[in-house]
Amino acid sequence: MLMLLALPGLKELLASNAKLGELEYLDISACEGLKAFPKEIGKIKKLKEFDMRECSHLKVLPTTVCVVSFLKLVICDEKIGKQWLRARNISIPKLRVEIVEPHFSLDWLDE
């Protein structure tokens, strides 16, 4: 499990992070500074759940995501959701893509 949520200053995921072969859950939600994924993201072959909601600057998925065959759930915004739906149709048929509306709140600060 790797949770990098609510890190607006995070600009990129390092390719070395993508080599975490046993990773099953990745949460980068509310990381507004992220603009792209490393193409090595496809090396996380055991990834089952990926939460990337409120990452509005992410515009393009690398084609290597199509080899993440264990992926069961992606939670994301509408723009990137369309790309995940295409990836599902190409090579990840069991993938559930949950498209959520942006929700900007500071409620998590009270927890």
C-alpha positions as CSV (number, residue, x, y, z in Angstrom):
1,M,0.0,0.0,0.0
2,L,1.3,3.4,-0.9
3,M,-0.7,6.5,0.1
4,L,0.6,9.8,-1.3
5,L,-2.7,11.6,-0.9
6,A,-3.1,15.4,-0.5
7,L,0.4,16.3,-1.5
8,P,-0.2,19.3,-3.8
9,G,3.6,20.0,-4.1
10,L,4.2,16.5,-5.5
11,K,5.2,17.2,-9.2
12,E,6.0,13.7,-10.4
13,L,6.1,10.0,-9.5
14,L,9.6,8.8,-9.8
15,A,10.2,5.8,-12.1
16,S,11.7,4.0,-9.1
17,N,8.3,4.1,-7.4
18,A,6.9,2.2,-10.3
19,K,9.2,-0.7,-9.5
20,L,7.3,-1.6,-6.4
21,G,6.3,-5.0,-7.8
22,E,4.2,-6.1,-4.8
23,L,2.1,-2.9,-4.6
24,E,-1.6,-3.6,-4.6
25,Y,-3.1,-0.2,-3.6
26,L,-1.9,3.3,-4.7
27,D,-3.6,6.5,-3.6
28,I,-2.5,9.8,-5.2
29,S,-5.8,11.6,-4.6
30,A,-5.6,15.4,-4.3
31,C,-2.1,15.6,-5.6
32,E,-2.9,18.5,-7.9
33,G,0.8,19.1,-8.8
34,L,1.1,15.8,-10.7
35,K,1.2,16.3,-14.4
36,A,2.2,12.9,-15.8
37,F,2.9,9.3,-14.9
38,P,6.2,7.6,-15.6
39,K,5.8,5.0,-18.4
40,E,7.2,2.5,-15.9
41,I,3.8,2.6,-14.1
42,G,3.0,-0.5,-16.1
43,K,5.5,-2.5,-14.1
44,I,3.3,-2.4,-11.0
45,K,1.7,-5.6,-12.2
46,K,-0.1,-6.5,-8.9
47,L,-1.8,-3.2,-8.5
48,K,-5.5,-3.8,-7.7
49,E,-6.8,-0.4,-6.7
50,F,-5.8,3.0,-7.8
51,D,-7.3,6.2,-6.3
52,M,-6.4,9.2,-8.4
53,R,-9.4,11.5,-7.8
54,E,-8.7,15.3,-7.8
55,C,-5.6,15.1,-9.8
56,S,-6.9,17.5,-12.4
57,H,-3.5,18.2,-14.0
58,L,-3.0,14.6,-15.1
59,K,-4.1,14.6,-18.7
60,V,-2.7,11.5,-20.3
61,L,-2.2,7.9,-19.2
62,P,0.9,6.1,-20.6
63,T,0.0,3.2,-22.8
64,T,1.8,0.9,-20.3
65,V,-1.2,1.0,-18.0
66,C,-2.8,-1.5,-20.3
67,V,-0.5,-4.2,-18.9
68,V,-1.6,-3.8,-15.3
69,S,-3.9,-6.8,-15.6
70,F,-4.7,-7.3,-11.9
71,L,-6.2,-3.8,-11.7
72,K,-9.8,-4.0,-10.4
73,L,-10.7,-0.5,-9.4
74,V,-9.7,3.0,-10.5
75,I,-11.3,6.1,-8.8
76,C,-10.7,9.2,-10.9
77,D,-12.1,12.4,-12.4
78,E,-14.0,12.4,-15.7
79,K,-11.2,13.6,-18.0
80,I,-8.8,10.7,-17.2
81,G,-11.7,8.3,-16.6
82,K,-12.4,8.2,-20.4
83,Q,-8.8,7.0,-20.9
84,W,-9.2,4.3,-18.2
85,L,-12.4,3.2,-19.9
86,R,-10.5,2.8,-23.2
87,A,-7.8,0.8,-21.4
88,R,-10.5,-1.4,-19.9
89,N,-11.8,-2.1,-23.4
90,I,-8.4,-2.8,-24.8
91,S,-6.9,-5.1,-22.2
92,I,-8.3,-4.8,-18.6
93,P,-11.9,-6.2,-19.0
94,K,-12.5,-6.7,-15.3
95,L,-11.6,-3.1,-14.4
96,R,-14.2,-1.0,-12.7
97,V,-13.8,2.8,-13.4
98,E,-15.5,4.9,-10.7
99,I,-15.7,8.5,-12.0
100,V,-16.3,11.0,-9.2
101,E,-17.1,14.7,-9.2
102,P,-14.4,17.0,-7.9
103,H,-14.9,17.7,-4.2
104,F,-12.8,20.4,-2.8
105,S,-13.0,20.4,1.0
106,L,-10.7,20.9,4.0
107,D,-12.8,18.5,6.1
108,W,-9.9,16.0,6.2
109,L,-7.9,18.5,8.4
110,D,-10.3,17.9,11.3
111,E,-9.6,14.2,11.3
